[in-house]
């Protein structure tokens, strides 16, 4: 009888029976590709599971992994879940106090860590934890227990794993994923095997045939990339982990992937680099480049033959090079985690690089809806996947019901009742609209604010529009209980250097350039231009340029690269007060 997949670990038997191959999961570690065949992967996983039983790990135990992407992450993941234990992913850059909270809240007893640095971090944390926590490293670290010790223990153990596996039901908890979002203490999202299995099965039907190699660089500690790793295994797509964000260009050329998943910010950076190169061209080449770009910006799926003919020329002359830069074999790019600029989506589709933009949350494991070949509407996040129902509440909030909804927040029944109503609908906290079955996100419910004049402002829409300008790297629109919206703006300093050179402005440092009068005037023109799309009460009237980019390490961004608005407001209190004070001094009507 062939293997059916009802629990995530069933993917291993499924792959052994249907797709056994030499390159199942590979990772680039210290410049070398480490490759696992299906057979080797399953053997190591089984032995690690057996080794974990010698530590007393069983159904309901809690085991964490804190590491960057590598095949060992997946081995650990499957080895833990085969025993019915909960796998708890910890993001490598989490603050020590957050790790401590999670280790204590989830009562984690074993942690796998990637390298020496993370081992030092976790050792400091567990010294303050009351219960015993065992730590194993993937890299060999002096004085630390190595994960292969457990594998060796497993080889000697006469444990029948089938007895453990058959105790695991589809509705049992697979993982606890702690999410703090943009505010508050981490909450443990309880996701079941069925949540993930249904999600990857219903998402898998959207991918075209022939997708064979997936490059992965988004963190596996997030549900987005983790679900995609299961989807790849389900569809016989080999996984290759890039060594780091710095090596992506070389790794793409090495793997020549047919698919990869990304967040919009990275696509924006790719696009900005391409446009910068286009600007450096001269004569007819430059003319053809920008003709192609303006043609791409008008892309839609139902254009007539004349547009299609011109696009064919643009693809041959210009966009072919874009495809080659991404390895030459891309069939699909999957985008999630934040809103993708519709103009950017059109350009990539026109270039023959289709971007499937989707929407979801950790609590929805994660996919709710997605754009794909047969159903695409630019500016939307597509149609809900099969088995997922979406409705819009009276206040505009997106409500979701279906196989993808979490079991609840771990140890927080009151928060669970707040999030999932009595009809089983999960309240996403996002504001949106449904048109012809397509879902469009307009803002975060908690991020909308009211000006002093009582008008509601949705900052994300405005931010996304202003960010279309290549000179703008990051922006946060502010104005809660103020007379008008203003903004904190972080320039794209690389692009700004180029602009200053052309204009003959001495750059100096980031700190001095953001004070430059001409630079300020340029940014004012960009913001004024974007303002035209919005009502008078929504327009950004004043702004200030900041000399330092917001980051995860700096505490201003979540691991998903969303703005931590409270943190940014707190860190820039004086700047914000100055923006509004200056406005009142220079514009009496703003008083």
N, C-alpha and C positions, 0 to 999 in steps of 0.2 A: 504494500500500500504506500503510495507516495506521500511525502510529508505535507501536511497542511499547516498554514501559519495562523495560529490563534493567539500565541504568546510571542513576544519579540524574539526570544531565544530559539524559537522554531525555525528562524531564518537560517541557522547554521546547518541543520539537517537538510533543509530545503535546498541550500546551496550545494551541499555535498552530493545530493542525489541528482540535481538538475544541471548545475553549472560548474562543477569542480574545475579549477584552473590554477595556473602558476602564480598569477598576480591578483590576489583577492583584495588585500589591503596593503598599501606601501606608504612609507613615510621617509622624508629626507631628513636625516639626523647627522649633524656635523658634516654636511656636504655630500653625504653618501646615501643612496637609496637603500632602505631596509625593506625587503619584500617578504610578505607572507603568502604562501599558496593557501588555497581553501583548506587543504588537508592539514598543513602545519598549524594554521590559525585555530582550527577546531581542536587539534590535539593539545596545544598549549593552553587553550581556554579550559578544556576539561580538566587538565592537570592542575591548573590554578584553582578551579572550583573545588577540587578534592583537597588541595592544600588549605584552602580557606576553612573547610570543615574541621581541620585539625585545630583551628583557633576557636572553634565553637560557633562559626557562622552558619546560620540556618534561616529558615523562612522567618521574615520579620526583622532580622538583624539589620544594622545600618553600617554601610561601608562607603567611604568617600573617595573621590579621585580629584586631585589637584595637579593639573599638568597642562602644558600646551598640547596641541593636536599631534598624535603619533599613534601607530598601530597598537601599542601597548594600552592606550586609553580604551580602545574597543575591546581588547582581550579582557581587561579588567571589568568593563561594563557587562559583557556577556557572562563572564565567570561569576559575577555577583548575582545577576538576575536568574541564572540557572538554579540557584539555591533558594530562590524566593526571597532573597534579601533585598533591601532597598538600596539603590545606587544613588549617592548624593554628590552631584558634580559641584566642585568649588572653583570659581573663576580665579586664575593665578594672581591677578592684581587686587583681589579682595583685601580690604584693610584687616589687620590682625584682630581688631575687636569684633568685626563681622564674622570672621572665621570662628572665633571663640564662641560667639553666640550660637552659630549653627551647630558646632560640635556638641555643645551642651544641650541645645534644644532638641536635636535629632538623636542624641545619645549615641553618637558615632563611636565605634570601637576599633575600627581598622581604617587607615588612610593610606592610599597609594599616592606618592608624589613623584613628579617628573625628574627634578634635578637637585643639585646641591643647594642652590639658592632657596628653592621652595622647601627643601628639607629643613634648612635653618629657620625659615619662617614658621613652619608647622611645629617644630620642636619648641620654639619660644611659646607658642600658643598653648600646646598641651601641657606645658609645665604648670600652667595656671588652672587647668581643668581638673575637677575632683575625681572623675572616673578614669580608668586605665584606657589608653589609646595606643594601639600598635601601629608603627609606621614602616612602610616598605617603599624603596625607591626604584624607579625604572632605570635611571643611570646608576653606574657604580659610584657610590659616595663613601669615602673613608668613615668608618665608625657607624655606618647605617646598615640596617638589614636590607638586602637586595631582594627584589620580587622573585628572582629565580630560585631563591632558597625555598619559597613556598611551592613553586612548581616542582622542585625536587621532592619535597615532602609529599606532594600530591601523587607523584609517580609510585611512591612506596605504599600508598594508602589503598586498601581494598574497599573503597566506598562505591556503592552503586548509585551513580548520579540520577539514574532514571527514577529512583525512589523520591529524590528531591523534586525533580521536574514535574512528576505527576501530581504533586501536592499544590502546584501553582495553577490557579484558575485565571482565565482572561481578565476577570474583574479585580484581580489582586493588584496591589500597588507595585509598580515597577520602579518608581523613582520619586524622590522628594527634590524639587528644584526651588531653591530659595531665591525669591525675587524681592528686591526692595523698591523696584521701579525708580521714580524720581524723588520719592520721599519715604521717610519712615523706616522702622525696624524690618529686617528681612522676614518674609512670610514663606513657609514651606508649602509649595504647591504639590498636592498629591495626584500623580498621574498613574493610570493603570496600564497594563499590557494592552488591553483593548483600545484605550484612548489612542495609543501610538499605532497599533496594527491597523485600525480603521483609517487613521489619518494617512499613513503612507500608502495603503491600498487605494484609497479614493483619490489621492493625489497622483499616484503612479499612472493612472489611465490618461493623464494629460500629456505625458512626455511622448515624443515621437519614437518610432522604431530606429534602431541603429545608434542610439546613444550608448557609448561603451566605456568611456574613460571620464571620471569626474575628478577635477582638481578641487581640493578643499583647503580653505584657509580661515574661514570664520570659526570662532571657538565652539568646540563640541560641548562645552559646559552650558551652552544655550540650547534650548529645545529646537530651535530652527535648524541648526546644522546637524544636531543629533538625529532628528527625525529624517533628515535628508540622507544621513549615513545608512539608516535602515532602509529607506526607499531605494538607494543605490544597490544594496544587498538583495533586495526583493526583485530588482529589474536586471540583475547580472551586470551591473556597472562597476568596474574596478575603481577603487578609491585611492587617490594619491594625495598625501598631505604635503603642502608646501612647507619648506623649512621655517620661514617666517615671512612677515609682510615685506621685508626688505629684499627677499629673494624671489618674489612672485614672478617677475618678468622672466628670469632664467628658468624657473620651474615650469612656467607655462610653455616655454619653448621645448623643454625636456619632455613633458607629458603630452603636449598637443591635445588638450582635453576636448571632449565633445560637449561637456556641460560643466558649469561651476555655479555656485551660489554666492551672492554678494549682498552688500548693503548699498543703498543709493550713493552714499558719500564717496565710495570707491569708484563707482561709475562716473560720478561728477569729476573726480580727479583725473581719470583716464581721458575723459572728454576734454577737460581743460588743457591737458598736455598736448593732445592732438591739435587743438585749435591754436595753441602757442606755436607749434611747428608749422601750421598752415600760414600763420601771420609772417613767419620768417621766409616764406617762399617769395619769389618775385615773378613779374610778368605774367605770361599765359598760365603757368602752373598755379600761381596764386589765384588767378581769376577762376580757373576750373575748380579749385578747392572750395572756394566760397560759393560758387554756383551750385556745386553738389550739396553743400551744407544747407543752403536756403531751400533747395529742392527737398532735402531730407526732412526739414522742419514742417513741410506741408504733407508729410506721409500720412496716409490712411489706408485702411484695408480695401476700400472700394473705389480706388482711383481708376480712371479710364486708361485706354491703350496708349495715349500720347504721354501721359505721366509715366506709365510703366516703361515705355521706350526710353525716355530720358533717364529714368532711374537705372535702367540697364547700363547705360553709358557711364553714369556716375559710379556705379558699382565696379565697373571694369577699370576706370581711370583713378578713382580715389579710394573707394571703400574696401577694395580688395586688400589694400595695404593695412587697413584697420584690422581686417580679419587675420591677416598674416601676423600682426603684432600680438594677437591673442591665440597664436598657435596654428591658425589656418583651418581648424576642424570644428569650430564652435557651431552647435546646432541650437542650443538653448542656454540662456543665462537666467538664473532664478534670482529674483530680487525681493527682499523683505526687510523687516525691522524698522522701516520709516517710509515716508511718502517719496515716491520717485517723481521728479519733475516731468510733466507730460511731454514737454518739448524734447527732453533728453530721451524719453522712451521712444518717441517718433523717430528721432535721429538714429538710434541703435537698430530699430526694426528696419528702417530704410537701408541701413548699411548691411543688412543681411545677418544681423546679430540679434535675434528675437529675445526680448526681455520679458519673462513671465513675472509680472509684478503681483505679489500676493499680500494677504493681510492675515494676521493672527496674533495671539498672545500666548505666553507660557500656559495660562489657565485653559487655553483651547487647543493645546498639544500639537502644533500651534495653528495649523492652517484652517482658516474660516472660508476664505474666497481667494480666487486667483484668475488672472488673465492668461489665456493660452491661445494656441493657433485657431481653434474653432470659435472662440468667444473672447473678443478683445474690444475694450473701449478705453481709449486713452483718457487719463485723468481719473480713472476708476481703479479699484483693486479687484475687478473682475466679478464673476458670479460665485455664489457659495458652492462649495464642493458637495457632492452627493451625500445625503444623510445629515446635512447641516441646515438648520432653519435660521433665517435672520429676519428680525423685524425692528422697526424704528419706534422708540417710545415717544410719548407726547412731547418730552423736552428735547427730542432729537438724538437721544443716546441709542447706540447700537446694542441690541439684545440678541443673544445667540443661544440656540438649543441644539443638542445632537450628541453623537457618539464621541465627540472631541472634548466635551466639558469635563474638567477635573472632578475628582471626588470631593475636593474641598481643600481648605488650608489646614495644615497639620497643627493639631492642638489649639485651633482657633475657631470653634463652632460659631461664635457670634459674628466673626468676619465672613465665614462661609455663608451664613444666612443673609448677610448684607449683600453678598456678591451674587448668590443664586436665589432667585425668587421662588415662591411656592409653586409656580408653573414650570419650574426647571430651566428658566431662561437666565443665562449668565449676563450680568451687566458689565459691559466692557470698559466703561469710562470714556469711550470715544464717541464723538458726535458725527453723524453721517446721514446720508440719504440713499434711498434705493430708487433707481430709475431703470425701467425695462429689465429688472432682474440684476442690474449691475450696482455694486455697492461703491459709494464714494465716501471717503473719510474727509471731514471738514475741520475737525479739531479734537483736542483732548478736553473732555468735560471739565476737568479740574484746572485746565490751563486757560480757559476762557476767563476774561476779567471784565469788570465794569468800570468805565471811566467815571470821573466825578459828575459828569453830566447824565449818568444813568444808562449810557449806551454800552452794549456788549461788544467786545472785540475778540476775535479768534486769532491769536498770534501766529499759529503755525502757517496759515494760508499766506499771511503777509511775509513771514520769514522766508518761506519757500520761493515766493515771487522775487524778493530782493536778492536772494542767494543765486538767482540765475546769472547775476553779473560775475564774471570770472575773478574780479578783484576782491570779491567778498567770500571769505572762508567760512565764517560763523556769524550768526546774528541772533540776538534775543530781543523781542519786542516787549516793552514794559509799559505800565500805565494804570495799574490797579488804583482806583480812587483818585487818579490824577486828572488834570484838565484835558490832557491829550496823550496819545501814545508816543513814546520815544523808543530809542533802540541802543543797545550796546553792540558794537560791531568789531569783529576781529578780521582784519584784512588777510587776503592770501598774500603773504609777504614775498614769496617767490615771484608771483605775477606783478606785484607792486614794484619790485626792484626793476623789472623789465620796463614798466611804464615810466618810472622815474628816469631811467637811462635815456629813453626816447625823448622825454620832456626836458632833459638836461638838469634834473634836480639831483643834488647830492644826497645820497641815501643815508650815510652815517650808520645809525642803528635803528632797530624797530621802535625804541623809545622816542628817538628824536623825530622819526618820519611821521609818526601818528600825530605829532604837534604841527606839522607843516601845513601852512595855509592853503597852498595849491592842492595838496593831497585831500584836505578837508572839502574843498570846493568840488573836486572830482567825485568824492563819495556822496556829496549832497546831490549832485546831478543824477547819479545812479539811483539814489533813493527816491528822489522826486519823480523820476521816470517810472519807477515801479509803483509809486503811490497812485498813479492815474487809474489803476484798475480797481481802486477801493473807494468806499464812501468817505466823505470828508472827516467823519468822526473816527475812522479807522486809520487814517494816514499818519505815517511817522513824521512828526513835526521837527523833532530834534534828535541828535544822536551823538555818541562819542566813540572814538576809535581806541581800541585797547591794544597794548603792545605784545600781549602774550596769548598764544592759542589755548583754548580750553581743552582739557584732556581727562582721561580716566584717572591717571595717576594724580593729577591736580585736584581731583574730586568734583570737577564741574560736569563730567559726563558719566552716564551709566555705562556698564560694559557693552550695551547695545548702541552706544554713541548718542543717546537721547540727552537733552539738556537737563541738568539738575537745577531747575529754576530757583529754588530756595537758596541753594548754595551760591549761585551766581549773584543773586540779589544781595545776599549777605556780604559776599566778598567785594562787591562794588557799590556799597551803600553811599560812600562819600561822592563817588563819580555821579551816581544817580541824582543825589540831592543837588549837586552842582548843575547838572543838565537842566533841572526844573527851575532852579534859582536864576541861572543865566537867562533862561527863556523869559522869565518874568521881568528881568531887568531890561532885556533888549526888545521884548514884544509886550507892551503894556496890555494888549488884548488877551494875552495868555493868563493875566492875573485873575 
